[in-house]
């Protein structure tokens, strides 16, 4: 029983330290393999049009591509 409690406390402490590190870094969680972009899939939902955030990103990409072509 002592071994179980020691292991439980150790895991709890490690999880607590990881949570504190995540809070301090203030970054989004992301996968290490590239996610859906690595598979060539543009969106993960069945929506007819992308969300506002993705539309804004696409507009910015198009604007930057035009500026690069003009230079």
Biopython code that builds the backbone (N, CA, C, O; Angstrom):
import numpy as np
from Bio.PDB.StructureBuilder import StructureBuilder

atoms = [
    (1, "UNK", "N", (0.816, -1.196, 0.000)),
    (1, "UNK", "CA", (0.000, 0.000, 0.000)),
    (1, "UNK", "C", (0.862, 1.263, 0.000)),
    (1, "UNK", "O", (0.507, 2.271, -0.611)),
    (2, "UNK", "N", (1.993, 1.192, 0.691)),
    (2, "UNK", "CA", (2.899, 2.338, 0.728)),
    (2, "UNK", "C", (3.447, 2.654, -0.662)),
    (2, "UNK", "O", (3.585, 3.819, -1.034)),
    (3, "UNK", "N", (3.756, 1.607, -1.424)),
    (3, "UNK", "CA", (4.285, 1.807, -2.770)),
    (3, "UNK", "C", (3.248, 2.498, -3.651)),
    (3, "UNK", "O", (3.581, 3.394, -4.427)),
    (4, "UNK", "N", (1.992, 2.079, -3.527)),
    (4, "UNK", "CA", (0.925, 2.692, -4.312)),
    (4, "UNK", "C", (0.793, 4.171, -3.971)),
    (4, "UNK", "O", (0.692, 4.997, -4.879)),
    (5, "UNK", "N", (0.790, 4.526, -2.700)),
    (5, "UNK", "CA", (0.661, 5.927, -2.289)),
    (5, "UNK", "C", (1.855, 6.747, -2.766)),
    (5, "UNK", "O", (1.687, 7.883, -3.207)),
    (6, "UNK", "N", (3.037, 6.195, -2.684)),
    (6, "UNK", "CA", (4.234, 6.895, -3.129)),
    (6, "UNK", "C", (4.179, 7.139, -4.640)),
    (6, "UNK", "O", (4.504, 8.231, -5.106)),
    (7, "UNK", "N", (3.771, 6.132, -5.393)),
    (7, "UNK", "CA", (3.663, 6.281, -6.843)),
    (7, "UNK", "C", (2.577, 7.294, -7.197)),
    (7, "UNK", "O", (2.768, 8.112, -8.097)),
    (8, "UNK", "N", (1.453, 7.250, -6.506)),
    (8, "UNK", "CA", (0.357, 8.189, -6.764)),
    (8, "UNK", "C", (0.800, 9.627, -6.491)),
    (8, "UNK", "O", (0.529, 10.531, -7.281)),
    (9, "UNK", "N", (1.474, 9.823, -5.375)),
    (9, "UNK", "CA", (1.949, 11.169, -5.022)),
    (9, "UNK", "C", (2.981, 11.650, -6.045)),
    (9, "UNK", "O", (2.967, 12.819, -6.431)),
    (10, "UNK", "N", (3.863, 10.773, -6.480)),
    (10, "UNK", "CA", (4.870, 11.133, -7.470)),
    (10, "UNK", "C", (4.209, 11.565, -8.788)),
    (10, "UNK", "O", (4.575, 12.593, -9.356)),
    (11, "UNK", "N", (3.247, 10.788, -9.266)),
    (11, "UNK", "CA", (2.545, 11.160, -10.492)),
    (11, "UNK", "C", (1.786, 12.473, -10.325)),
    (11, "UNK", "O", (1.780, 13.303, -11.234)),
    (12, "UNK", "N", (1.147, 12.668, -9.178)),
    (12, "UNK", "CA", (0.411, 13.906, -8.931)),
    (12, "UNK", "C", (1.344, 15.112, -8.942)),
    (12, "UNK", "O", (0.995, 16.162, -9.480)),
    (13, "UNK", "N", (2.522, 14.967, -8.355)),
    (13, "UNK", "CA", (3.494, 16.061, -8.331)),
    (13, "UNK", "C", (3.987, 16.369, -9.750)),
    (13, "UNK", "O", (4.116, 17.537, -10.117)),
    (14, "UNK", "N", (4.261, 15.342, -10.540)),
    (14, "UNK", "CA", (4.717, 15.553, -11.916)),
    (14, "UNK", "C", (3.634, 16.250, -12.735)),
    (14, "UNK", "O", (3.936, 17.176, -13.489)),
    (15, "UNK", "N", (2.396, 15.828, -12.602)),
    (15, "UNK", "CA", (1.291, 16.464, -13.329)),
    (15, "UNK", "C", (1.120, 17.914, -12.874)),
    (15, "UNK", "O", (0.863, 18.790, -13.700)),
    (16, "UNK", "N", (1.256, 18.173, -11.608)),
    (16, "UNK", "CA", (1.157, 19.536, -11.092)),
    (16, "UNK", "C", (2.268, 20.418, -11.656)),
    (16, "UNK", "O", (2.013, 21.563, -12.031)),
    (17, "UNK", "N", (3.475, 19.913, -11.721)),
    (17, "UNK", "CA", (4.592, 20.684, -12.279)),
    (17, "UNK", "C", (4.357, 20.963, -13.760)),
    (17, "UNK", "O", (4.625, 22.068, -14.233)),
    (18, "UNK", "N", (3.856, 19.967, -14.496)),
    (18, "UNK", "CA", (3.560, 20.184, -15.916)),
    (18, "UNK", "C", (2.458, 21.224, -16.096)),
    (18, "UNK", "O", (2.526, 22.041, -17.015)),
    (19, "UNK", "N", (1.451, 21.205, -15.240)),
    (19, "UNK", "CA", (0.364, 22.183, -15.328)),
    (19, "UNK", "C", (0.879, 23.589, -15.045)),
    (19, "UNK", "O", (0.495, 24.538, -15.729)),
    (20, "UNK", "N", (1.725, 23.729, -14.067)),
    (20, "UNK", "CA", (2.289, 25.041, -13.749)),
    (20, "UNK", "C", (3.149, 25.538, -14.914)),
    (20, "UNK", "O", (3.102, 26.720, -15.254)),
    (21, "UNK", "N", (3.924, 24.655, -15.520)),
    (21, "UNK", "CA", (4.730, 25.039, -16.678)),
    (21, "UNK", "C", (3.868, 25.488, -17.843)),
    (21, "UNK", "O", (4.201, 26.455, -18.528)),
    (22, "UNK", "N", (2.767, 24.795, -18.071)),
    (22, "UNK", "CA", (1.850, 25.176, -19.152)),
    (22, "UNK", "C", (1.244, 26.548, -18.885)),
    (22, "UNK", "O", (1.155, 27.372, -19.795)),
    (23, "UNK", "N", (0.837, 26.798, -17.671)),
    (23, "UNK", "CA", (0.229, 28.084, -17.316)),
    (23, "UNK", "C", (1.252, 29.212, -17.475)),
    (23, "UNK", "O", (0.910, 30.286, -17.970)),
    (24, "UNK", "N", (2.477, 28.986, -17.068)),
    (24, "UNK", "CA", (3.509, 30.015, -17.153)),
    (24, "UNK", "C", (3.869, 30.316, -18.604)),
    (24, "UNK", "O", (4.068, 31.479, -18.955)),
    (25, "UNK", "N", (3.955, 29.297, -19.452)),
    (25, "UNK", "CA", (4.324, 29.518, -20.854)),
    (25, "UNK", "C", (3.225, 30.217, -21.634)),
    (25, "UNK", "O", (3.520, 30.955, -22.574)),
    (26, "UNK", "N", (1.974, 30.010, -21.274)),
    (26, "UNK", "CA", (0.826, 30.650, -21.917)),
    (26, "UNK", "C", (0.811, 30.384, -23.427)),
    (26, "UNK", "O", (0.550, 31.292, -24.216)),
    (27, "UNK", "N", (1.089, 29.142, -23.824)),
    (27, "UNK", "CA", (1.081, 28.762, -25.229)),
    (27, "UNK", "C", (-0.033, 27.749, -25.468)),
    (27, "UNK", "O", (-0.472, 27.060, -24.547)),
    (28, "UNK", "N", (-0.478, 27.669, -26.712)),
    (28, "UNK", "CA", (-1.469, 26.674, -27.070)),
    (28, "UNK", "C", (-0.798, 25.309, -27.150)),
    (28, "UNK", "O", (0.379, 25.198, -27.493)),
    (29, "UNK", "N", (-1.557, 24.287, -26.833)),
    (29, "UNK", "CA", (-1.041, 22.932, -26.949)),
    (29, "UNK", "C", (-1.058, 22.559, -28.425)),
    (29, "UNK", "O", (-2.065, 22.768, -29.102)),
    (30, "UNK", "N", (0.032, 22.015, -28.930)),
    (30, "UNK", "CA", (0.085, 21.608, -30.332)),
    (30, "UNK", "C", (0.783, 20.264, -30.433)),
    (30, "UNK", "O", (1.614, 19.911, -29.596)),
    (31, "UNK", "N", (0.437, 19.534, -31.454)),
    (31, "UNK", "CA", (1.019, 18.226, -31.663)),
    (31, "UNK", "C", (2.427, 18.324, -32.216)),
    (31, "UNK", "O", (2.825, 19.367, -32.733)),
    (32, "UNK", "N", (3.166, 17.264, -32.111)),
    (32, "UNK", "CA", (4.538, 17.270, -32.592)),
    (32, "UNK", "C", (4.653, 16.806, -34.042)),
    (32, "UNK", "O", (5.718, 16.936, -34.646)),
    (33, "UNK", "N", (3.587, 16.275, -34.600)),
    (33, "UNK", "CA", (3.658, 15.696, -35.946)),
    (33, "UNK", "C", (3.021, 16.585, -37.015)),
    (33, "UNK", "O", (2.997, 16.188, -38.180)),
    (34, "UNK", "N", (2.519, 17.732, -36.685)),
    (34, "UNK", "CA", (1.942, 18.621, -37.683)),
    (34, "UNK", "C", (0.442, 18.508, -37.824)),
    (34, "UNK", "O", (-0.163, 19.341, -38.499)),
    (35, "UNK", "N", (-0.171, 17.539, -37.231)),
    (35, "UNK", "CA", (-1.619, 17.417, -37.242)),
    (35, "UNK", "C", (-2.195, 17.202, -38.629)),
    (35, "UNK", "O", (-1.599, 16.523, -39.466)),
    (36, "UNK", "N", (-3.367, 17.791, -38.863)),
    (36, "UNK", "CA", (-4.071, 17.605, -40.127)),
    (36, "UNK", "C", (-3.344, 18.246, -41.296)),
    (36, "UNK", "O", (-3.462, 17.772, -42.426)),
    (37, "UNK", "N", (-2.593, 19.317, -41.050)),
    (37, "UNK", "CA", (-1.849, 19.964, -42.134)),
    (37, "UNK", "C", (-0.828, 19.009, -42.757)),
    (37, "UNK", "O", (-0.580, 19.070, -43.961)),
    (38, "UNK", "N", (-0.248, 18.146, -41.960)),
    (38, "UNK", "CA", (0.728, 17.189, -42.479)),
    (38, "UNK", "C", (0.071, 16.181, -43.413)),
    (38, "UNK", "O", (0.730, 15.607, -44.280)),
    (39, "UNK", "N", (-1.241, 15.966, -43.232)),
    (39, "UNK", "CA", (-1.966, 15.024, -44.087)),
    (39, "UNK", "C", (-2.574, 15.699, -45.304)),
    (39, "UNK", "O", (-3.132, 15.026, -46.171)),
    (40, "UNK", "N", (-2.473, 17.022, -45.382)),
    (40, "UNK", "CA", (-3.038, 17.754, -46.509)),
    (40, "UNK", "C", (-4.515, 18.064, -46.346)),
    (40, "UNK", "O", (-5.176, 18.415, -47.323)),
    (41, "UNK", "N", (-5.047, 17.945, -45.147)),
    (41, "UNK", "CA", (-6.451, 18.234, -44.883)),
    (41, "UNK", "C", (-6.551, 19.681, -44.415)),
    (41, "UNK", "O", (-5.884, 20.073, -43.457)),
    (42, "UNK", "N", (-7.385, 20.480, -45.090)),
    (42, "UNK", "CA", (-7.470, 21.901, -44.751)),
    (42, "UNK", "C", (-8.268, 22.169, -43.490)),
    (42, "UNK", "O", (-7.868, 22.996, -42.671)),
    (43, "UNK", "N", (-9.394, 21.480, -43.318)),
    (43, "UNK", "CA", (-10.197, 21.740, -42.128)),
    (43, "UNK", "C", (-10.748, 20.438, -41.578)),
    (43, "UNK", "O", (-10.916, 19.456, -42.300)),
    (44, "UNK", "N", (-11.023, 20.454, -40.297)),
    (44, "UNK", "CA", (-11.441, 19.232, -39.635)),
    (44, "UNK", "C", (-12.950, 19.123, -39.487)),
    (44, "UNK", "O", (-13.450, 18.083, -39.060)),
    (45, "UNK", "N", (-13.677, 20.159, -39.826)),
    (45, "UNK", "CA", (-15.120, 20.117, -39.648)),
    (45, "UNK", "C", (-15.822, 19.998, -41.002)),
    (45, "UNK", "O", (-15.181, 20.070, -42.051)),
    (46, "UNK", "N", (-17.117, 19.819, -40.968)),
    (46, "UNK", "CA", (-17.899, 19.706, -42.191)),
    (46, "UNK", "C", (-18.596, 21.022, -42.538)),
    (46, "UNK", "O", (-19.617, 21.015, -43.226)),
    (47, "UNK", "N", (-18.070, 22.120, -42.082)),
    (47, "UNK", "CA", (-18.681, 23.427, -42.336)),
    (47, "UNK", "C", (-18.562, 23.778, -43.822)),
    (47, "UNK", "O", (-17.603, 23.390, -44.489)),
    (48, "UNK", "N", (-19.545, 24.514, -44.321)),
    (48, "UNK", "CA", (-19.496, 24.922, -45.716)),
    (48, "UNK", "C", (-18.392, 25.942, -45.967)),
    (48, "UNK", "O", (-17.741, 25.918, -47.011)),
    (49, "UNK", "N", (-18.186, 26.830, -45.011)),
    (49, "UNK", "CA", (-17.107, 27.804, -45.143)),
    (49, "UNK", "C", (-16.305, 27.830, -43.847)),
    (49, "UNK", "O", (-16.842, 27.520, -42.783)),
    (50, "UNK", "N", (-15.031, 28.194, -43.924)),
    (50, "UNK", "CA", (-14.189, 28.170, -42.724)),
    (50, "UNK", "C", (-14.608, 29.230, -41.699)),
    (50, "UNK", "O", (-15.342, 30.165, -42.018)),
    (51, "UNK", "N", (-14.136, 29.069, -40.488)),
    (51, "UNK", "CA", (-14.456, 30.011, -39.417)),
    (51, "UNK", "C", (-13.799, 31.369, -39.692)),
    (51, "UNK", "O", (-12.951, 31.490, -40.576)),
    (52, "UNK", "N", (-14.194, 32.370, -38.936)),
    (52, "UNK", "CA", (-13.707, 33.737, -39.136)),
    (52, "UNK", "C", (-12.192, 33.826, -38.988)),
    (52, "UNK", "O", (-11.538, 34.559, -39.730)),
    (53, "UNK", "N", (-11.645, 33.101, -38.060)),
    (53, "UNK", "CA", (-10.202, 33.138, -37.828)),
    (53, "UNK", "C", (-9.447, 32.616, -39.062)),
    (53, "UNK", "O", (-8.448, 33.202, -39.479)),
    (54, "UNK", "N", (-9.934, 31.514, -39.636)),
    (54, "UNK", "CA", (-9.267, 30.955, -40.820)),
    (54, "UNK", "C", (-9.463, 31.870, -42.032)),
    (54, "UNK", "O", (-8.545, 32.029, -42.837)),
    (55, "UNK", "N", (-10.652, 32.474, -42.172)),
    (55, "UNK", "CA", (-10.879, 33.402, -43.286)),
    (55, "UNK", "C", (-9.923, 34.578, -43.196)),
    (55, "UNK", "O", (-9.386, 35.012, -44.215)),
    (56, "UNK", "N", (-9.698, 35.106, -41.988)),
    (56, "UNK", "CA", (-8.766, 36.226, -41.811)),
    (56, "UNK", "C", (-7.344, 35.804, -42.165)),
    (56, "UNK", "O", (-6.603, 36.569, -42.784)),
    (57, "UNK", "N", (-6.965, 34.598, -41.777)),
    (57, "UNK", "CA", (-5.625, 34.102, -42.097)),
    (57, "UNK", "C", (-5.454, 33.939, -43.605)),
    (57, "UNK", "O", (-4.406, 34.279, -44.155)),
    (58, "UNK", "N", (-6.479, 33.423, -44.270)),
    (58, "UNK", "CA", (-6.410, 33.267, -45.728)),
    (58, "UNK", "C", (-6.314, 34.616, -46.431)),
    (58, "UNK", "O", (-5.573, 34.763, -47.403)),
    (59, "UNK", "N", (-7.069, 35.603, -45.937)),
    (59, "UNK", "CA", (-6.980, 36.954, -46.518)),
    (59, "UNK", "C", (-5.580, 37.515, -46.376)),
    (59, "UNK", "O", (-5.044, 38.100, -47.317)),
    (60, "UNK", "N", (-4.983, 37.339, -45.204)),
    (60, "UNK", "CA", (-3.617, 37.830, -44.970)),
    (60, "UNK", "C", (-2.613, 37.121, -45.875)),
    (60, "UNK", "O", (-1.692, 37.749, -46.396)),
    (61, "UNK", "N", (-2.791, 35.812, -46.060)),
    (61, "UNK", "CA", (-1.879, 35.069, -46.930)),
    (61, "UNK", "C", (-1.999, 35.560, -48.368)),
    (61, "UNK", "O", (-0.991, 35.734, -49.054)),
    (62, "UNK", "N", (-3.221, 35.782, -48.819)),
    (62, "UNK", "CA", (-3.408, 36.279, -50.192)),
    (62, "UNK", "C", (-2.801, 37.667, -50.351)),
    (62, "UNK", "O", (-2.163, 37.959, -51.362)),
    (63, "UNK", "N", (-3.001, 38.526, -49.343)),
    (63, "UNK", "CA", (-2.452, 39.883, -49.397)),
    (63, "UNK", "C", (-0.928, 39.837, -49.445)),
    (63, "UNK", "O", (-0.307, 40.577, -50.209)),
    (64, "UNK", "N", (-0.326, 38.972, -48.633)),
    (64, "UNK", "CA", (1.133, 38.857, -48.622)),
    (64, "UNK", "C", (1.642, 38.313, -49.959)),
    (64, "UNK", "O", (2.678, 38.762, -50.449)),
    (65, "UNK", "N", (0.934, 37.360, -50.551)),
    (65, "UNK", "CA", (1.348, 36.818, -51.840)),
    (65, "UNK", "C", (1.301, 37.885, -52.910)),
    (65, "UNK", "O", (2.182, 37.927, -53.769)),
    (66, "UNK", "N", (0.304, 38.748, -52.887)),
    (66, "UNK", "CA", (0.203, 39.838, -53.863)),
    (66, "UNK", "C", (1.356, 40.801, -53.678)),
    (66, "UNK", "O", (1.950, 41.247, -54.660)),
    (67, "UNK", "N", (1.686, 41.134, -52.433)),
    (67, "UNK", "CA", (2.776, 42.058, -52.171)),
    (67, "UNK", "C", (4.108, 41.482, -52.633)),
    (67, "UNK", "O", (4.949, 42.214, -53.154)),
    (68, "UNK", "N", (4.307, 40.197, -52.452)),
    (68, "UNK", "CA", (5.552, 39.559, -52.873)),
    (68, "UNK", "C", (5.654, 39.596, -54.404)),
    (68, "UNK", "O", (6.725, 39.861, -54.949)),
    (69, "UNK", "N", (4.555, 39.333, -55.081)),
    (69, "UNK", "CA", (4.566, 39.356, -56.542)),
    (69, "UNK", "C", (4.820, 40.765, -57.090)),
    (69, "UNK", "O", (5.435, 40.914, -58.145)),
    (70, "UNK", "N", (4.352, 41.794, -56.383)),
    (70, "UNK", "CA", (4.549, 43.169, -56.836)),
    (70, "UNK", "C", (5.987, 43.616, -56.666)),
    (70, "UNK", "O", (6.461, 44.469, -57.416)),
    (71, "UNK", "N", (6.689, 43.053, -55.692)),
    (71, "UNK", "CA", (8.100, 43.450, -55.437)),
    (71, "UNK", "C", (8.967, 42.918, -56.494)),
    (71, "UNK", "O", (10.179, 43.136, -56.467)),
]
sb = StructureBuilder()
sb.init_structure("model")
sb.init_model(0)
sb.init_chain("A")
sb.init_seg("    ")
for serial, (resi, resn, name, xyz) in enumerate(atoms, 1):
    if name == "N":
        sb.init_residue(resn, " ", resi, " ")
    sb.init_atom(name, np.array(xyz, "f"), 0.0, 1.0, " ", f" {name:<3s}", serial, name[0])
structure = sb.get_structure()
